[in-house]
């Protein structure tokens, strides 16, 4: 398989307004105050499947598969409350896990194994911890601890309706939404 036609993709829930803008503002705050801008390379999102390589000419298979998966799925509420961290590099908006969110995560994971033949190593070792990253990779340890001291107790509560699942594609610099698949009851 030639490497030059492989692209990076991942599957996520992207929040609607106003949560999208609010989380984006947190990312901007980290850029301005803590010199961490890597999280701005993707829209605010809850990851349902980690990034994976796929042949660009076969991306329609991903889209069709996600459309099949979401057919019969009901839109559901997602609640976010406060902030969390994976020390010493990641700070995120905490997403409250619900049965509906866990079910869609498990469905996407199963879909990836069965339809796409993708078996990520990290899925088995890490439990599902829904979150929206606002700072990571380029957040220096010293800045992490300064930021976490402030964000650990900062209040933020919001809710949005998860109405679709997004397939995102990396363009070499940033992640962009390639396709939105609507959650629709049969």
C-alpha atoms as one frame of an Amber mdcrd trajectory, in Angstrom:
protein
   0.000   0.000   0.000   1.483   3.314  -1.070   1.827   5.851   1.738   1.185
   8.866  -0.510  -2.518   8.086  -0.995  -3.175   7.468   2.709  -4.847  10.281
   4.620  -5.710  10.688   8.279  -9.335  10.566   9.432 -11.200  10.404  12.722
 -14.818  10.232  13.867 -16.313  12.662  16.378 -19.310  14.543  17.651 -18.896
  18.267  16.996 -21.090  20.402  19.270 -23.529  22.923  17.888 -23.762  26.577
  18.863 -23.260  28.070  21.420 -21.133  25.262  22.924 -18.945  25.188  19.801
 -18.057  28.886  20.210 -17.575  28.578  23.974 -15.136  25.668  23.678 -13.360
  27.416  20.803 -12.968  30.458  23.080 -11.270  28.242  25.703  -8.846  27.032
  23.019  -8.139  30.647  22.032  -7.555  31.514  25.689  -4.921  28.767  25.912
  -3.242  30.122  22.801  -3.138  33.676  24.177  -2.389  33.001  27.839  -0.464
  29.718  27.878   1.140  29.609  24.415  -0.695  26.398  23.461  -2.310  26.432
  20.028  -2.260  22.784  18.870  -5.881  22.228  19.959  -6.948  24.935  17.486
  -6.030  22.600  14.607  -9.348  20.804  15.023 -12.875  21.984  15.752 -14.220
  21.392  19.269 -15.217  17.728  19.370 -15.748  14.521  21.337 -13.679  11.761
  19.750 -15.566   8.567  18.907 -12.668   6.976  17.001  -9.038   8.021  17.208
  -7.216   9.119  14.018  -6.491   6.361  11.526  -5.009   6.091   8.038  -7.262
   5.355   5.084  -6.952   5.471   1.304  -8.353   8.774   0.128  -9.991   7.218
  -2.923 -11.985   4.920  -0.596 -13.283   7.603   1.773 -16.824   7.188   0.408
 -16.825   3.758   2.092 -16.296   5.507   5.433 -19.144   7.917   4.698 -21.545
   5.134   3.635 -20.654   3.047   6.646 -21.278   5.949   9.041 -24.596   6.682
   7.340 -25.641   3.055   7.866 -24.543   3.258  11.495 -26.526   6.426  12.260
 -29.706   5.273  10.535 -32.074   4.498  13.384 -30.046   6.385  16.003 -31.891
   9.041  17.958 -30.347  12.473  18.616 -29.440  12.827  22.303 -28.408  15.469
  24.810 -24.788  15.864  25.852 -23.958  17.654  29.080 -20.603  19.229  29.854
 -19.500  20.327  33.283 -16.200  21.735  34.443 -12.731  20.804  33.284 -10.439
  17.822  33.576  -6.837  16.963  32.836  -4.487  14.215  31.765  -1.350  15.584
  33.471   1.035  17.004  32.517  -0.044  18.042  29.018  -3.813  17.841  28.418
  -6.631  20.034  29.734 -10.175  19.450  28.545 -13.828  20.334  28.977 -15.388
  17.463  30.912 -18.224  15.662  29.113 -20.714  13.787  31.288 -20.893  10.193
  30.075 -24.403   8.984  29.292 -25.767   5.654  28.089 -26.529   7.191  24.682
 -23.005   8.598  24.292 -21.382   5.334  25.369 -23.634   3.389  22.968 -22.699
   5.567  19.975 -19.010   5.293  20.924 -19.269   1.489  21.082 -21.173   1.382
  17.778 -18.465   3.437  16.036 -15.718   1.247  17.526 -17.493  -1.924  16.383
 -18.106  -0.403  12.951 -14.408   0.425  12.613 -13.418  -3.152  13.400 -16.053
  -4.898  11.261 -16.508  -2.555   8.267 -13.143  -0.787   8.103 -10.889  -3.509
   9.579  -9.231  -0.989  11.887  -7.957  -2.357  15.167  -6.334   0.476  17.135
  -4.073  -0.654  19.953  -5.147   2.185  22.242  -8.833   1.182  22.292  -8.175
  -1.855  24.443  -5.899  -0.116  26.933  -7.866   3.110  27.496 -11.440   3.265
  28.735 -13.819   5.710  27.065 -13.429   9.108  28.752 -15.545  11.595  26.794
 -14.034  15.079  26.719 -13.295  18.073  24.495  -9.589  18.925  24.490  -8.749
  22.614  24.853  -4.963  22.277  25.296  -2.513  19.442  24.690   0.687  18.451
  22.876   2.364  21.915  22.853   1.307  22.863  26.407   4.555  23.028  28.395
   4.601  21.374  31.829   5.078  24.636  33.694   2.219  26.245  31.752   0.079
  23.157  32.335   0.363  23.507  36.106  -0.331  27.262  35.994  -3.377  26.709
  33.785  -4.654  23.705  35.714  -4.506  25.622  38.999  -6.978  28.050  37.442
  -9.144  25.694  35.361  -9.445  22.928  37.954 -12.111  24.924  39.807 -13.447
  27.120  37.008 -17.175  26.730  36.498 -18.568  25.794  33.105 -21.865  24.011
  32.536 -23.513  23.561  29.152 -25.632  21.191  27.125 -26.171  20.529  23.434
 -28.083  18.124  21.240 -25.916  15.579  19.420 -27.659  15.492  16.059 -24.891
  14.097  13.880 -21.576  12.304  13.738 -18.718  13.869  11.827 -15.969  12.325
   9.758 -12.942  14.603   9.934  -9.993  14.602   7.559  -6.511  16.014   8.057
  -5.299  18.340   5.300  -1.646  18.245   6.350  -2.065  21.089   8.842  -5.589
  21.064  10.282  -8.567  18.780  10.784 -11.693  19.682   8.812 -15.159  18.174
   8.774 -15.399  16.070   5.628 -18.925  14.766   6.202 -21.765  15.108   8.724
 -24.009  12.093   9.157 -27.352  12.906  10.760 -28.688  10.799  13.606 -32.144
   9.889  12.337 -34.747   7.512  13.647 -36.050   4.953  11.170
